[in-house]
Amino acid sequence: MARFAAVLLAAAAATLLAAGRLTHAVPSTAGVFWRAVLPSSAVPDAVLQLLRPGPAGNNFVSEAEAEGAGAPNLPFDYQNYERSSAPYGYDYKPSSAPYGYDYKAPSEGGEAAPGEHHHAGRGEAATTTTVFFHEEAVRVGERLRFRFPAAAPAALGFLPRQVADAIPFTTPALPSILALLGVAPGTAQAAAMAETLRTCESPPLAGEAKFCATSLEALVERAMEALGTRRVRAVTSTLPRAGAPLQQYTVRAVRPVDGASFMACHDEAYPYTVYRCHGTGPARAYMVEMEGAREGAVTVATVCHTDTSRWNPEHVSFKLLGTKPGGAPICHLMPYGHIIWAKNVKRSPA
């Protein structure tokens, strides 16, 4: 078995190196797959970027560059809603806010409005940005403060399916994975990869649809399976890849997304693209067009969870909004590169 695993890893490494030398003149088989099975759903810009993550022959980056690749774009994980959902180590108390953000509950910092998150960078003045908000804010004329970080996609982007399938994706195989991908043990990147594997391996909650996908083909097929139909479409935010500074945005238009439940997919920290997907439960989704006070218009995909009765009472959204489980719907936007999968409803002609 050990010899077989070694041969498999060697084959995967050879294919991976060959994939890194492909030029962008060669059509992506994953892109062809998308257009074949999702002819009515355009390939989102963020997905196109993951299919061609760097200049030809330069898909591999230095360890220093890769150290921050694939890092989440926002300070909070939007999955751990349930009372029993503590497997990922975030209990949503103020002292446990991940990624170094100094979370302040509204009662602790008077300058933070409900739904906003107080943070200060090194040498920066304190600022607030909207993290969670109520559905009543999803209407024309409302104003919200957002900061959109620069995109931080996985350094290698989407691997060809045959390559991704050949690389082990389990915690016991992590030492071999690190060796194959050239990641030094004990680094922050190795720790992030271990956390991604642990998150993907954790069992789903009762009645929850959950999966991790390591290739574009697997992502599409598993989303179809979870939604129970091949007629699906990808809904994503239209945001600048370089990010946008904190500013006030005014809602200019709101377009509902058909459906009462969706699959939400978030890219995880890994050298190549890995999406963690989960069912939203009862929800409404919107495409919200907003105009920045100083610069730029954006369109954000927004999910509003309509039943929070089973959420963890310590979930940070309740801290920020001053509410409790079972209250008003709680909304959050989808960062650049994150995907809402919705059933592609065929409308009857008027």
C-alpha positions in Angstrom: 0.0 0.0 0.0 2.8 2.4 0.9 4.5 1.7 -2.4 1.3 2.3 -4.3 0.8 5.6 -2.5 4.3 6.7 -3.4 3.7 5.8 -7.1 0.4 7.7 -7.0 2.1 10.8 -5.5 4.9 10.7 -8.1 2.3 10.5 -10.9 0.3 13.3 -9.5 3.5 15.4 -9.1 4.5 14.8 -12.7 1.0 15.7 -14.0 1.0 18.8 -11.7 4.3 20.0 -13.1 3.1 19.4 -16.6 -0.1 21.4 -15.9 2.0 24.2 -14.6 3.7 24.4 -18.0 0.5 24.6 -20.0 -0.1 27.8 -21.9 -3.3 29.7 -21.8 -3.7 29.1 -25.5 -4.9 25.6 -24.6 -8.6 25.7 -23.7 -9.3 24.6 -20.1 -11.1 21.3 -20.0 -12.8 22.6 -16.8 -14.0 25.6 -18.7 -15.3 23.4 -21.5 -17.1 21.3 -18.9 -18.7 24.3 -17.4 -20.1 25.6 -20.7 -21.3 22.1 -21.6 -23.3 21.4 -18.4 -24.2 25.0 -17.5 -25.0 26.6 -20.9 -27.3 29.2 -19.3 -24.9 30.2 -16.5 -22.0 32.4 -17.4 -18.6 31.5 -15.9 -18.0 34.0 -13.1 -15.0 36.2 -13.4 -13.5 34.8 -10.2 -13.8 31.3 -11.6 -12.2 32.3 -14.9 -9.2 33.7 -12.9 -8.9 30.4 -11.1 -8.7 28.5 -14.4 -5.8 30.7 -15.4 -4.2 31.8 -12.1 -0.9 33.2 -13.5 1.1 33.9 -16.7 2.0 30.8 -18.8 4.6 28.7 -17.1 4.4 30.8 -13.9 1.6 29.1 -12.1 3.9 28.1 -9.3 4.8 30.9 -6.8 7.3 31.3 -4.1 6.5 30.1 -0.6 6.5 33.7 0.6 3.8 34.5 -2.0 1.9 31.4 -1.3 1.8 31.9 2.4 -1.1 34.2 2.2 -2.8 32.7 -0.8 -6.3 31.3 -0.3 -6.8 33.3 2.9 -10.5 34.0 3.6 -11.6 37.5 2.6 -13.7 38.4 5.6 -13.2 38.0 9.3 -15.9 35.5 10.1 -16.8 32.1 9.0 -20.5 32.1 7.8 -21.1 28.3 8.3 -21.1 27.7 12.0 -24.6 28.6 12.8 -26.0 25.6 14.7 -26.0 25.1 18.4 -23.9 22.0 18.0 -21.5 23.5 15.4 -18.4 24.0 17.4 -16.2 21.6 15.5 -14.1 24.3 13.9 -12.9 25.9 17.1 -14.8 29.2 16.7 -17.3 29.6 19.6 -18.0 33.2 18.5 -17.1 34.8 21.8 -15.4 38.2 21.4 -12.0 36.7 22.5 -12.1 34.1 19.7 -12.6 36.2 16.6 -10.4 34.6 13.9 -7.8 36.2 11.7 -6.7 38.8 14.2 -9.7 41.0 14.1 -10.4 42.8 17.3 -14.1 42.2 17.6 -16.1 44.7 19.7 -19.7 44.1 20.6 -21.9 47.2 20.2 -22.2 47.6 23.9 -18.4 47.7 24.2 -17.7 50.3 21.6 -20.1 53.1 21.2 -18.9 54.0 17.7 -20.0 50.7 16.1 -23.5 50.7 14.7 -25.5 47.4 14.9 -24.2 44.9 12.4 -20.8 46.6 12.1 -17.4 45.3 13.1 -14.9 47.4 14.9 -11.2 46.9 13.9 -8.0 48.8 13.7 -5.0 47.9 11.6 -1.4 48.5 12.7 -1.0 52.3 13.0 -4.5 52.9 11.7 -7.4 54.7 13.4 -10.4 52.6 14.5 -12.9 51.9 11.7 -16.1 50.1 11.4 -17.4 47.9 8.6 -20.7 46.1 8.1 -20.5 42.4 8.6 -24.0 41.2 9.2 -27.2 43.2 8.6 -31.0 42.7 8.8 -33.1 42.1 5.6 -34.7 45.5 6.0 -31.4 47.0 4.9 -31.7 45.3 1.5 -33.8 48.0 -0.1 -33.2 50.9 -2.4 -31.8 54.0 -0.6 -30.3 52.2 2.4 -26.7 52.9 3.3 -24.1 50.5 4.6 -20.4 50.8 5.2 -18.3 48.1 3.6 -14.6 47.4 3.0 -13.8 44.9 0.3 -10.4 43.2 0.7 -8.2 42.3 -2.3 -8.9 38.9 -3.6 -6.5 36.2 -2.3 -7.1 33.1 -4.5 -5.2 29.9 -4.2 -1.8 30.2 -5.9 -2.3 27.3 -8.2 -6.0 28.0 -9.0 -8.2 25.1 -10.1 -6.2 21.9 -10.9 -7.3 19.7 -13.7 -9.7 17.1 -12.3 -7.4 14.1 -12.9 -4.6 15.9 -11.0 -6.8 16.9 -8.1 -8.3 13.4 -7.8 -4.8 11.9 -7.7 -3.6 14.0 -4.8 -4.6 12.7 -1.4 -7.0 15.0 0.5 -7.0 13.6 4.0 -5.5 14.6 7.3 -3.4 11.4 7.7 -1.8 12.1 4.3 -0.9 15.7 5.2 2.9 15.0 5.4 2.9 13.5 1.9 0.7 16.4 0.6 3.1 19.0 2.0 6.0 17.2 0.4 4.2 16.9 -3.0 3.2 20.6 -3.0 6.5 21.9 -1.6 5.1 23.3 1.6 7.4 23.3 4.6 6.0 21.6 7.7 5.4 23.9 10.7 4.7 26.9 8.5 1.5 29.0 8.7 0.5 27.7 5.3 0.9 24.1 6.5 -1.3 24.9 9.5 -3.9 26.5 7.3 -4.0 23.4 5.1 -4.4 21.2 8.1 -7.4 23.3 9.2 -8.9 23.1 5.8 -8.7 19.3 5.8 -10.1 19.1 9.3 -13.0 21.4 8.3 -13.7 19.3 5.2 -13.6 16.0 7.2 -15.9 17.1 10.0 -19.3 15.4 9.7 -22.3 17.4 8.6 -24.9 18.3 11.0 -28.2 16.5 11.0 -30.0 17.3 7.7 -27.2 19.4 6.4 -25.8 19.3 2.9 -22.1 19.8 3.0 -19.1 18.9 0.9 -15.6 20.1 -0.2 -14.6 20.1 -3.9 -11.1 20.1 -5.2 -11.9 20.6 -8.8 -14.3 22.7 -10.8 -16.0 19.6 -12.2 -16.5 18.2 -8.7 -17.9 21.6 -7.5 -20.5 21.7 -10.2 -21.6 18.1 -9.9 -21.8 18.1 -6.1 -23.8 21.4 -6.2 -26.3 19.7 -8.6 -26.5 16.7 -6.4 -27.2 18.8 -3.3 -29.9 20.9 -5.0 -31.4 17.8 -6.6 -31.4 19.1 -10.2 -29.0 19.7 -13.1 -30.6 23.0 -13.7 -28.5 25.2 -11.5 -26.7 28.5 -11.8 -23.8 30.2 -10.1 -24.5 33.6 -8.4 -21.5 35.6 -7.5 -20.6 39.2 -6.4 -19.1 41.6 -8.9 -16.3 43.2 -6.9 -12.9 44.7 -7.8 -10.2 42.0 -7.5 -7.9 44.7 -6.0 -10.5 45.4 -3.3 -12.0 48.7 -2.3 -11.4 50.9 0.8 -13.9 51.3 3.6 -16.7 53.7 2.5 -20.4 54.1 2.6 -22.4 52.4 -0.1 -25.9 53.4 -1.1 -28.2 50.6 -2.4 -29.4 51.5 -5.9 -31.2 48.3 -7.0 -32.2 44.9 -5.5 -32.9 41.8 -7.6 -34.2 38.7 -5.8 -32.6 35.4 -6.7 -35.2 32.6 -7.2 -35.3 30.0 -4.6 -35.9 29.3 -0.9 -32.6 27.5 0.0 -29.2 27.6 -1.7 -25.7 26.1 -1.5 -23.1 28.5 -0.4 -19.5 27.8 -1.4 -16.4 29.5 0.2 -12.8 29.1 -1.0 -10.5 27.6 1.6 -6.9 28.2 2.4 -4.9 25.7 0.3 -2.2 25.8 -2.4 -4.8 25.0 -5.0 -8.5 25.9 -5.1 -10.7 24.1 -2.6 -14.3 25.1 -2.1 -16.2 24.3 1.1 -19.9 24.2 0.4 -22.9 24.0 2.7 -26.7 24.4 2.5 -28.0 27.7 3.7 -31.2 26.3 5.2 -34.3 28.5 4.7 -33.0 31.7 3.1 -33.6 34.4 0.6 -30.9 35.7 -1.8 -30.5 39.0 -3.6 -28.2 40.7 -6.0 -27.7 44.1 -4.5 -26.3 47.0 -6.7 -24.6 49.7 -4.6 -22.8 52.9 -5.3 -19.7 53.9 -3.3 -19.7 57.4 -1.7 -16.2 58.1 -3.0 -15.6 55.6 -5.8 -16.9 52.5 -7.6 -20.2 50.7 -8.0 -20.4 47.1 -7.0 -23.0 44.3 -7.1 -23.0 41.9 -4.2 -24.6 38.6 -3.9 -26.4 38.6 -0.5 -27.9 35.7 1.6 -30.5 36.4 4.2 -31.1 33.5 6.6 -34.8 33.5 7.4 -34.7 30.9 10.3 -32.1 31.4 12.9 -33.9 29.5 15.7 -31.3 26.7 15.7 -28.2 28.9 15.5 -25.7 29.1 18.3 -26.8 31.8 20.7 -23.1 32.9 20.8 -22.9 33.4 17.1 -21.2 36.7 16.4 -24.1 38.0 14.3 -26.3 38.2 17.4 -23.5 40.1 19.2 -23.2 42.6 16.4 -26.9 43.0 15.8 -28.1 42.8 19.4 -30.6 40.0 18.5 -31.1 36.4 19.4 -31.9 33.1 17.7 -35.3 33.1 16.0 -35.4 36.8 15.5 -35.4 38.8 12.3 -33.6 37.3 9.2 -29.8 37.9 9.3 -28.0 38.8 6.1 -24.4 38.8 4.8 -22.8 39.4 1.5 -20.7 36.9 -0.4 -17.1 38.0 -0.9 -15.2 37.9 -4.2 -14.9 34.4 -5.5 -17.5 32.9 -3.2 -20.5 31.3 -4.9 -24.2 30.9 -4.3 -25.6 27.9 -6.2 -29.3 28.3 -7.0 -31.8 26.3 -8.9 -32.2 27.7 -12.4 -35.9 28.3 -12.5 -37.4 28.4 -16.0 -39.9 31.2 -16.0 -43.2 30.9 -17.8 -43.6 33.4 -20.7 -45.7 36.4 -19.7 
